Amino acid sequence: MRLPLLFAASLALFSCRKADDPAPGAETAALAAQEGCGTPAPSGYRVLLRTEQQAVRLPGTVETFLLSKDNLVNPSGSDQLTTSLTRQDDVISLRYCGVVHSGLTADLGPARSAVNLQDLPPQLYRLRITVRDRHTTGTLDLRTTPARLSFADTTVAAAWR
């Protein structure tokens, strides 16, 4: 009788260890789940986006970034806005799913993120944007300098100037 009980306890312990080991790339997903990505966003919550070009160390070269921030006053202005970008052909899916708190409290402000767009060919992209449980569409035109953004529902995502 003790042998089946011992076997069951060993199996449960082994299962817990395996479940606790994060899969590659699962760290961001776990943080997003922890932050309640599926829960409704607070009333009026939205993400503001803009593109920015920054010079890099090689003369004459620039990198294009998609900068994002939320419109809340978070405990720290250095909080990280959880952002993921996936691309399939001419469609870019952006997902904003919670905030990773930095622990610093001296600088209140919005959570921010930056995504490097340098590897994207310059063309017109359709955007699918998810902000927690809400969705909108838009466009990102990387053929222009600066790049142009537009949004269908500005209560979910809007341009940041």
Backbone as a printed PyTorch tensor [residue, N CA C, xyz], in Angstrom:
tensor([[[  0.8190,  -1.1950,   0.0000],
         [  0.0000,   0.0000,   0.0000],
         [  0.8670,   1.2650,   0.0000]],

        [[  2.0060,   1.2250,   0.6710],
         [  2.8800,   2.3910,   0.7030],
         [  3.5310,   2.6400,  -0.6540]],

        [[  3.7870,   1.5760,  -1.4010],
         [  4.4500,   1.7210,  -2.7000],
         [  3.6130,   2.5430,  -3.6790]],

        [[  2.3040,   2.2780,  -3.8750],
         [  1.5280,   3.1380,  -4.7770],
         [  1.4650,   4.5900,  -4.3050]],

        [[  1.3680,   4.8090,  -3.0070],
         [  1.3180,   6.1730,  -2.4800],
         [  2.6470,   6.8900,  -2.7230]],

        [[  3.7540,   6.1950,  -2.5100],
         [  5.0770,   6.7680,  -2.7460],
         [  5.2670,   7.0660,  -4.2340]],

        [[  4.8090,   6.1470,  -5.0820],
         [  4.9120,   6.3490,  -6.5320],
         [  4.0920,   7.5690,  -6.9700]],

        [[  2.8840,   7.7110,  -6.4500],
         [  2.0320,   8.8540,  -6.7960],
         [  2.6610,  10.1680,  -6.3350]],

        [[  3.2440,  10.1630,  -5.1350],
         [  3.8830,  11.3820,  -4.6320],
         [  5.1050,  11.7420,  -5.4770]],

        [[  5.8860,  10.7420,  -5.8790],
         [  7.0560,  10.9930,  -6.7260],
         [  6.6390,  11.5340,  -8.0810]],

        [[  5.5910,  10.9720,  -8.6390],
         [  5.0890,  11.4270,  -9.9320],
         [  4.5950,  12.8690,  -9.8530]],

        [[  3.8870,  13.2020,  -8.7880],
         [  3.4000,  14.5730,  -8.6090],
         [  4.5600,  15.5460,  -8.4640]],

        [[  5.5860,  15.1630,  -7.7080],
         [  6.7540,  16.0280,  -7.5350],
         [  7.4720,  16.2240,  -8.8650]],

        [[  7.6360,  15.1550,  -9.6330],
         [  8.2860,  15.2480, -10.9460],
         [  7.4830,  16.1430, -11.8790]],

        [[  6.1770,  16.0120, -11.8760],
         [  5.3200,  16.8380, -12.7280],
         [  5.4370,  18.3100, -12.3650]],

        [[  5.5050,  18.6230, -11.0800],
         [  5.6290,  20.0130, -10.6540],
         [  6.9450,  20.6060, -11.1180]],

        [[  8.0120,  19.8300, -11.0150],
         [  9.3070,  20.3470, -11.4590],
         [  9.2930,  20.6530, -12.9410]],

        [[  8.7380,  19.7670, -13.7280],
         [  8.6990,  19.9840, -15.1700],
         [  7.8150,  21.1750, -15.5190]],

        [[  6.7140,  21.3460, -14.8230],
         [  5.8120,  22.4650, -15.1000],
         [  6.4470,  23.7890, -14.7030]],

        [[  7.3030,  23.7750, -13.6920],
         [  7.9440,  25.0060, -13.2460],
         [  9.0710,  25.4540, -14.1510]],

        [[  9.6560,  24.5160, -14.9160],
         [ 10.7390,  24.8700, -15.8300],
         [ 10.1500,  25.6020, -17.0200]],

        [[ 10.5290,  26.8810, -17.2310],
         [  9.9340,  27.6230, -18.3450],
         [ 10.4410,  27.1120, -19.6830]],

        [[  9.5380,  27.0180, -20.6340],
         [  9.9160,  26.6650, -21.9930],
         [ 10.5850,  27.8710, -22.6300]],

        [[ 11.4220,  27.6510, -23.6470],
         [ 12.0540,  28.8010, -24.3030],
         [ 11.0010,  29.7840, -24.8050]],

        [[ 11.1720,  31.0520, -24.4610],
         [ 10.2280,  32.0840, -24.8790],
         [  8.9600,  32.1560, -24.0510]],

        [[  8.8290,  31.2690, -23.0900],
         [  7.6000,  31.2410, -22.2940],
         [  7.6260,  32.2610, -21.1620]],

        [[  8.7850,  32.8590, -20.9070],
         [  8.8910,  33.8050, -19.8130],
         [  7.9720,  35.0040, -20.0170]],

        [[  7.9570,  35.5570, -21.2360],
         [  7.0890,  36.6940, -21.5250],
         [  5.6280,  36.2910, -21.4250]],

        [[  5.2960,  35.0960, -21.9370],
         [  3.9090,  34.6220, -21.8680],
         [  3.4750,  34.4400, -20.4170]],

        [[  4.3830,  33.9220, -19.5870],
         [  4.0560,  33.7350, -18.1770],
         [  3.8360,  35.0700, -17.4970]],

        [[  4.6810,  36.0600, -17.8140],
         [  4.4940,  37.3910, -17.2340],
         [  3.1720,  37.9880, -17.6840]],

        [[  2.8370,  37.8010, -18.9470],
         [  1.5840,  38.3420, -19.4560],
         [  0.3980,  37.6910, -18.7600]],

        [[  0.4650,  36.3690, -18.5880],
         [ -0.6270,  35.6690, -17.9120],
         [ -0.7370,  36.1400, -16.4680]],

        [[  0.4150,  36.3520, -15.8390],
         [  0.4270,  36.8170, -14.4580],
         [ -0.2150,  38.1970, -14.3450]],

        [[ -0.0280,  39.0250, -15.3530],
         [ -0.5680,  40.3840, -15.3220],
         [ -2.0380,  40.4420, -15.7260]],

        [[ -2.6720,  39.2980, -16.0100],
         [ -4.0850,  39.2850, -16.3160],
         [ -4.4160,  39.8110, -17.6890]],

        [[ -3.7360,  39.3130, -18.7050],
         [ -3.9320,  39.8110, -20.0640],
         [ -5.3600,  39.6230, -20.5490]],

        [[ -6.0050,  38.5650, -20.1330],
         [ -7.3540,  38.3120, -20.5870],
         [ -8.4070,  39.1150, -19.8490]],

        [[ -8.0210,  39.7740, -18.7810],
         [ -8.9900,  40.5500, -18.0220],
         [ -9.2850,  41.8550, -18.7480]],

        [[-10.4500,  42.3960, -18.5760],
         [-10.7570,  43.6660, -19.2390],
         [ -9.7920,  44.7710, -18.8120]],

        [[ -9.4720,  45.6170, -19.7520],
         [ -8.6080,  46.7600, -19.4460],
         [ -9.3920,  47.7660, -18.6230]],

        [[ -8.6960,  48.5590, -17.8100],
         [ -9.4000,  49.6060, -17.0690],
         [-10.1130,  50.5520, -18.0300]],

        [[-11.1490,  51.1860, -17.5830],
         [-11.8970,  52.1210, -18.4240],
         [-10.9580,  53.1940, -18.9600]],

        [[-10.9820,  53.3910, -20.2560],
         [-10.1500,  54.4100, -20.8750],
         [ -8.7200,  53.9830, -21.1490]],

        [[ -8.3560,  52.7200, -20.8360],
         [ -6.9860,  52.2590, -21.0370],
         [ -6.6960,  52.0930, -22.5200]],

        [[ -5.5810,  52.6620, -22.9670],
         [ -5.1610,  52.4820, -24.3430],
         [ -3.6500,  52.5740, -24.4460]],

        [[ -3.1490,  52.1750, -25.6000],
         [ -1.7200,  52.2130, -25.8690],
         [ -1.4660,  53.2710, -26.9290]],

        [[ -0.4330,  54.0630, -26.7290],
         [ -0.0390,  55.1040, -27.6710],
         [  1.2490,  54.6610, -28.3560]],

        [[  1.3110,  54.8080, -29.6940],
         [  2.4490,  54.3410, -30.4630],
         [  3.0300,  55.4430, -31.3340]],

        [[  4.3200,  55.3320, -31.6020],
         [  4.9710,  56.2020, -32.5750],
         [  6.2210,  55.4910, -33.0870]],

        [[  6.6880,  55.9210, -34.2400],
         [  7.9410,  55.3880, -34.7510],
         [  9.0280,  56.4310, -34.5540]],

        [[ 10.2380,  55.9530, -34.4200],
         [ 11.3640,  56.8580, -34.2220],
         [ 12.5890,  56.2520, -34.8860]],

        [[ 13.3620,  57.0970, -35.5480],
         [ 14.6100,  56.6430, -36.1370],
         [ 15.7550,  57.1510, -35.2890]],

        [[ 16.7020,  56.2630, -35.0100],
         [ 17.8480,  56.6240, -34.1940],
         [ 19.1220,  56.2690, -34.9450]],

        [[ 20.0800,  57.1560, -34.9130],
         [ 21.3750,  56.8850, -35.5390],
         [ 22.0930,  55.7940, -34.7410]],

        [[ 22.7680,  54.9350, -35.4740],
         [ 23.5680,  53.8940, -34.8230],
         [ 25.0370,  54.2060, -35.0510]],

        [[ 25.8980,  53.3860, -34.5360],
         [ 27.3300,  53.6850, -34.5420],
         [ 27.9410,  53.7740, -35.9340]],

        [[ 27.4180,  53.0400, -36.8960],
         [ 27.9690,  53.1100, -38.2410],
         [ 27.5180,  54.3980, -38.9060]],

        [[ 28.4340,  55.1510, -39.4950],
         [ 28.0540,  56.4370, -40.1100],
         [ 26.9930,  56.2600, -41.1960]],

        [[ 25.9910,  57.1260, -41.1620],
         [ 24.9520,  57.1130, -42.1820],
         [ 23.8860,  56.0510, -42.0240]],

        [[ 23.8980,  55.2970, -40.9370],
         [ 22.8830,  54.2590, -40.7540],
         [ 21.9490,  54.6480, -39.6110]],

        [[ 20.7020,  54.2840, -39.7600],
         [ 19.7030,  54.5390, -38.7300],
         [ 18.9080,  53.2620, -38.4880]],

        [[ 18.3220,  53.1660, -37.3220],
         [ 17.4260,  52.0720, -36.9970],
         [ 16.0600,  52.6580, -36.6990]],

        [[ 15.0220,  51.9450, -37.1110],
         [ 13.6540,  52.3880, -36.8700],
         [ 13.0640,  51.5700, -35.7300]],

        [[ 12.4660,  52.2670, -34.7820],
         [ 11.8530,  51.6220, -33.6230],
         [ 10.3780,  51.9730, -33.5630]],

        [[  9.5810,  51.0440, -33.0460],
         [  8.1920,  51.3120, -32.7080],
         [  8.1590,  51.4930, -31.1980]],

        [[  7.8850,  52.7130, -30.7680],
         [  7.8150,  53.0220, -29.3420],
         [  6.3580,  52.9970, -28.9050]],

        [[  6.1110,  52.4580, -27.7280],
         [  4.7510,  52.3700, -27.2020],
         [  4.7460,  52.7470, -25.7360]],

        [[  3.6360,  53.3100, -25.2940],
         [  3.4340,  53.5740, -23.8710],
         [  1.9460,  53.4600, -23.5890]],

        [[  1.6330,  53.1520, -22.3510],
         [  0.2160,  53.1480, -21.9810],
         [ -0.1490,  54.5320, -21.4500]],

        [[ -1.4320,  54.7520, -21.2420],
         [ -1.8720,  56.0840, -20.8030],
         [ -2.2000,  56.1180, -19.3150]],

        [[ -1.5930,  55.2230, -18.5450],
         [ -1.8040,  55.2040, -17.0960],
         [ -0.6010,  55.7700, -16.3790]],

        [[ -0.8120,  56.2050, -15.1600],
         [  0.3040,  56.5620, -14.2870],
         [  0.5940,  55.3100, -13.4690]],

        [[  1.6800,  54.6230, -13.8440],
         [  2.0770,  53.3900, -13.1730],
         [  2.9890,  53.7160, -11.9910]],

        [[  3.1990,  52.7430, -11.0960],
         [  4.0430,  53.0030,  -9.9320],
         [  5.4430,  53.4850, -10.2980]],

        [[  5.9200,  53.1320, -11.4830],
         [  7.2480,  53.5770, -11.8920],
         [  7.2330,  53.9190, -13.3740]],

        [[  7.8270,  55.0340, -13.7310],
         [  7.9200,  55.4200, -15.1280],
         [  8.8660,  54.5410, -15.9170]],

        [[  9.6150,  53.6730, -15.2330],
         [ 10.4870,  52.7390, -15.9440],
         [  9.8600,  51.3520, -16.0440]],

        [[  8.5640,  51.2290, -15.7440],
         [  7.8710,  49.9540, -15.9240],
         [  7.8840,  49.5780, -17.3980]],

        [[  7.9240,  48.2680, -17.6750],
         [  7.9850,  47.7570, -19.0430],
         [  6.5910,  47.3350, -19.5070]],

        [[  6.1390,  47.8950, -20.6270],
         [  4.8830,  47.4890, -21.2430],
         [  5.1500,  46.2000, -22.0130]],

        [[  4.4770,  45.1230, -21.6450],
         [  4.7080,  43.8300, -22.2890],
         [  4.1840,  43.8870, -23.7110]],

        [[  5.0990,  43.7100, -24.6810],
         [  4.7690,  43.8650, -26.0930],
         [  5.2870,  42.6810, -26.8780]],

        [[  4.4570,  42.1670, -27.7840],
         [  4.9570,  41.1600, -28.7130],
         [  4.5540,  41.5710, -30.1230]],

        [[  5.4430,  41.3170, -31.0700],
         [  5.2010,  41.6290, -32.4710],
         [  5.4380,  40.3780, -33.2760]],

        [[  4.4530,  40.0020, -34.0810],
         [  4.6250,  38.9030, -35.0250],
         [  4.2310,  39.4060, -36.4000]],

        [[  4.8920,  38.8720, -37.4110],
         [  4.6370,  39.3190, -38.7820],
         [  4.3610,  38.1190, -39.6650]],

        [[  3.3210,  38.2370, -40.4730],
         [  3.0310,  37.2370, -41.4950],
         [  2.7070,  37.9940, -42.7730]],

        [[  3.6190,  37.9240, -43.7430],
         [  3.5020,  38.6600, -44.9990],
         [  3.3920,  40.1620, -44.7040]],

        [[  2.2720,  40.7800, -45.0970],
         [  2.1320,  42.2290, -44.8840],
         [  1.2630,  42.5620, -43.6810]],

        [[  1.0690,  41.5970, -42.7800],
         [  0.2650,  41.8210, -41.5730],
         [  1.1640,  41.7270, -40.3400]],

        [[  1.1360,  42.7730, -39.5330],
         [  1.8640,  42.7980, -38.2650],
         [  0.8390,  42.7180, -37.1460]],

        [[  1.0290,  41.7550, -36.2660],
         [  0.1700,  41.6300, -35.0880],
         [  0.9370,  42.1360, -33.8800]],

        [[  0.3720,  43.1330, -33.2270],
         [  0.9480,  43.6940, -32.0050],
         [  0.0440,  43.3200, -30.8420]],

        [[  0.6530,  42.8440, -29.7750],
         [ -0.1160,  42.4550, -28.5990],
         [  0.4880,  43.1450, -27.3820]],

        [[ -0.3380,  43.9030, -26.7000],
         [  0.0650,  44.6020, -25.4770],
         [ -0.6770,  43.9390, -24.3270]],

        [[  0.0800,  43.3460, -23.4290],
         [ -0.5350,  42.4610, -22.4470],
         [  0.0510,  42.7100, -21.0680]],

        [[ -0.3590,  43.7800, -20.4360],
         [  0.0600,  44.0160, -19.0640],
         [  1.3560,  44.7930, -18.9370]],

        [[  1.7990,  44.9230, -17.7140],
         [  2.9650,  45.7260, -17.3750],
         [  3.8540,  44.9170, -16.4420]],

        [[  5.1560,  44.9340, -16.7180],
         [  6.1300,  44.3310, -15.8170],
         [  6.6890,  45.4620, -14.9690]],

        [[  6.4690,  45.3980, -13.6720],
         [  6.8730,  46.4800, -12.7730],
         [  8.3690,  46.4110, -12.4750]],

        [[  9.0140,  47.5470, -12.5210],
         [ 10.4600,  47.6260, -12.2940],
         [ 10.8090,  47.6230, -10.8070]],

        [[  9.8650,  47.9680,  -9.9900],
         [ 10.1300,  48.0280,  -8.5570],
         [ 10.5540,  49.4090,  -8.0870]],

        [[ 10.9500,  50.2720,  -9.0040],
         [ 11.3230,  51.6330,  -8.6310],
         [ 10.0550,  52.4600,  -8.4600]],

        [[ 10.0440,  53.3240,  -7.4820],
         [  8.8290,  54.1070,  -7.2410],
         [  9.0590,  55.6060,  -7.3020]],

        [[ 10.2740,  56.0350,  -7.5970],
         [ 10.5690,  57.4640,  -7.5720],
         [ 10.0320,  58.2120,  -8.7850]],

        [[  9.7840,  57.5100,  -9.8660],
         [  9.4250,  58.1740, -11.1160],
         [  8.1020,  57.6170, -11.6350]],

        [[  6.9850,  58.1870, -11.2220],
         [  5.6770,  57.7380, -11.6830],
         [  5.5130,  58.0410, -13.1650]],

        [[  4.7520,  57.2150, -13.8740],
         [  4.5160,  57.5060, -15.2820],
         [  4.0390,  56.3000, -16.0530]],

        [[  3.9380,  56.4520, -17.3710],
         [  3.4510,  55.3540, -18.1970],
         [  4.4930,  54.2440, -18.3330]],

        [[  4.0120,  53.0340, -18.5720],
         [  4.9100,  51.9250, -18.9140],
         [  5.2560,  52.0620, -20.3880]],

        [[  6.4700,  51.6690, -20.7620],
         [  6.9460,  51.8780, -22.1290],
         [  7.5510,  50.6090, -22.6940]],

        [[  7.6090,  50.5610, -24.0290],
         [  8.3260,  49.4900, -24.7090],
         [  8.8830,  50.0260, -26.0150]],

        [[  9.9030,  49.3550, -26.5290],
         [ 10.5000,  49.7020, -27.8160],
         [ 10.7600,  48.4120, -28.5910]],

        [[ 10.3160,  48.3740, -29.8430],
         [ 10.5180,  47.2120, -30.7080],
         [ 11.2930,  47.6810, -31.9320]],

        [[ 12.3960,  47.0140, -32.2340],
         [ 13.2100,  47.3610, -33.3820],
         [ 12.5350,  46.8540, -34.6560]],

        [[ 12.3120,  47.7560, -35.6210],
         [ 11.6630,  47.4030, -36.8900],
         [ 12.6690,  47.2900, -38.0320]],

        [[ 13.9350,  47.3030, -37.7100],
         [ 14.9730,  47.3710, -38.7280],
         [ 14.9150,  46.2090, -39.7230]],

        [[ 14.4940,  45.0410, -39.2880],
         [ 14.4730,  43.8690, -40.1600],
         [ 13.2580,  43.8180, -41.0800]],

        [[ 12.3190,  44.7510, -40.9220],
         [ 11.1280,  44.7520, -41.7760],
         [ 11.4140,  45.4960, -43.0750]],

        [[ 11.0770,  44.9060, -44.2090],
         [ 11.2490,  45.6280, -45.4740],
         [ 10.3460,  46.8590, -45.5130]],

        [[ 10.7960,  47.9430, -46.1510],
         [  9.9580,  49.1500, -46.2180],
         [  8.7690,  48.9330, -47.1420]],

        [[  7.5880,  48.7980, -46.5630],
         [  6.3380,  48.6200, -47.2970],
         [  5.1840,  49.0420, -46.4030]],

        [[  3.9850,  48.9600, -46.9160],
         [  2.7830,  49.2630, -46.1410],
         [  2.3200,  47.9860, -45.4560]],

        [[  2.1830,  48.0370, -44.1390],
         [  1.7530,  46.8840, -43.3480],
         [  0.3730,  47.1500, -42.7630]],

        [[ -0.4320,  46.1030, -42.7170],
         [ -1.6950,  46.1580, -41.9850],
         [ -1.4150,  45.7540, -40.5480]],

        [[ -1.9880,  46.4860, -39.6130],
         [ -1.7920,  46.2070, -38.1920],
         [ -3.0180,  45.5400, -37.5990]],

        [[ -2.7760,  44.5690, -36.7470],
         [ -3.8010,  43.9940, -35.8750],
         [ -3.2850,  44.2100, -34.4640]],

        [[ -3.9850,  45.0270, -33.7160],
         [ -3.5130,  45.4310, -32.3980],
         [ -4.4560,  44.8930, -31.3290]],

        [[ -3.8790,  44.2270, -30.3410],
         [ -4.6340,  43.7330, -29.1880],
         [ -4.0820,  44.4120, -27.9470]],

        [[ -4.9550,  45.0870, -27.2200],
         [ -4.6050,  45.7230, -25.9570],
         [ -5.4380,  45.0400, -24.8900]],

        [[ -4.7890,  44.1040, -24.1920],
         [ -5.4660,  43.2080, -23.2560],
         [ -6.6100,  42.4960, -23.9720]],

        [[ -7.8520,  42.8250, -23.6840],
         [ -8.9720,  42.0930, -24.2800],
         [ -9.6300,  42.8500, -25.4320]],

        [[ -9.0670,  43.9790, -25.8570],
         [ -9.6860,  44.7830, -26.9100],
         [ -8.8240,  44.7670, -28.1680]],

        [[ -9.4510,  44.9610, -29.3070],
         [ -8.7540,  44.8440, -30.5890],
         [ -9.0650,  46.0380, -31.4840]],

        [[ -8.1050,  46.3650, -32.3410],
         [ -8.3290,  47.3360, -33.4020],
         [ -7.3950,  47.0000, -34.5570]],

        [[ -7.5750,  47.6790, -35.6490],
         [ -6.7220,  47.5070, -36.8100],
         [ -6.1020,  48.8540, -37.1550]],

        [[ -5.1570,  48.8250, -38.0700],
         [ -4.5180,  50.0560, -38.5030],
         [ -3.5280,  49.7710, -39.6060]],

        [[ -2.6920,  50.7490, -39.8840],
         [ -1.6400,  50.5790, -40.8840],
         [ -0.3400,  51.1790, -40.3610]],

        [[  0.7560,  50.6400, -40.8730],
         [  2.0900,  51.1490, -40.6010],
         [  2.7970,  51.2460, -41.9430]],

        [[  3.1200,  52.4590, -42.3590],
         [  3.7690,  52.6840, -43.6450],
         [  5.2460,  52.9710, -43.4090]],

        [[  6.0880,  51.9830, -43.6960],
         [  7.5260,  52.1290, -43.5130],
         [  8.2150,  52.6510, -44.7690]],

        [[  7.4240,  53.0200, -45.7930],
         [  8.0070,  53.5740, -47.0200],
         [  8.2890,  55.0600, -46.8640]],

        [[  7.7580,  55.6780, -45.8270],
         [  7.9170,  57.1150, -45.6120],
         [  8.8610,  57.3750, -44.4470]],

        [[  9.4250,  58.5600, -44.4150],
         [ 10.2570,  58.9800, -43.2850],
         [  9.7210,  60.3050, -42.7710]],

        [[  9.2250,  60.3860, -41.5520],
         [  9.0750,  59.2600, -40.6250],
         [  7.9380,  58.3370, -41.0620]],

        [[  7.9570,  57.1310, -40.5260],
         [  6.9110,  56.1640, -40.8450],
         [  5.5620,  56.6840, -40.3670]],

        [[  4.4870,  56.3180, -41.0830],
         [  3.1420,  56.7860, -40.7240],
         [  2.3330,  55.6620, -40.1040]],

        [[  1.6290,  56.0010, -39.0370],
         [  0.7300,  55.0810, -38.3490],
         [ -0.6950,  55.5970, -38.4450]],

        [[ -1.6490,  54.6880, -38.6040],
         [ -3.0660,  55.0610, -38.5170],
         [ -3.8050,  53.9380, -37.8020]],

        [[ -4.9290,  54.3180, -37.1550],
         [ -5.6750,  53.3780, -36.3260],
         [ -7.1670,  53.5060, -36.5940]],

        [[ -7.8620,  52.3680, -36.5710],
         [ -9.3060,  52.3710, -36.7870],
         [-10.0460,  52.8300, -35.5370]],

        [[ -9.6220,  52.3740, -34.3710],
         [-10.3120,  52.7060, -33.1150],
         [ -9.3010,  53.3440, -32.1680]],

        [[ -9.3360,  54.6550, -32.0670],
         [ -8.3490,  55.3700, -31.2560],
         [ -8.6240,  55.2640, -29.7510]],

        [[ -9.7000,  54.5840, -29.3590],
         [ -9.9130,  54.3280, -27.9370],
         [ -9.1100,  53.1190, -27.4810]],

        [[ -8.5680,  52.3340, -28.4300],
         [ -7.7340,  51.1710, -28.1140],
         [ -6.2620,  51.5090, -28.3070]],

        [[ -5.9260,  52.1170, -29.4590],
         [ -4.5520,  52.5050, -29.7610],
         [ -4.5930,  53.8070, -30.5530]],

        [[ -3.6150,  54.6660, -30.3230],
         [ -3.5820,  55.9650, -30.9850],
         [ -2.1430,  56.3890, -31.1860]],

        [[ -1.9670,  57.4480, -31.9790],
         [ -0.6240,  57.9700, -32.2460],
         [ -0.1300,  58.7700, -31.0600]],

        [[  1.1440,  58.6370, -30.7870],
         [  1.8180,  59.3520, -29.7110],
         [  2.7400,  60.3680, -30.3700]],

        [[  2.5320,  61.6230, -30.0830],
         [  3.3360,  62.6860, -30.7020],
         [  4.3570,  63.2070, -29.7330]]])
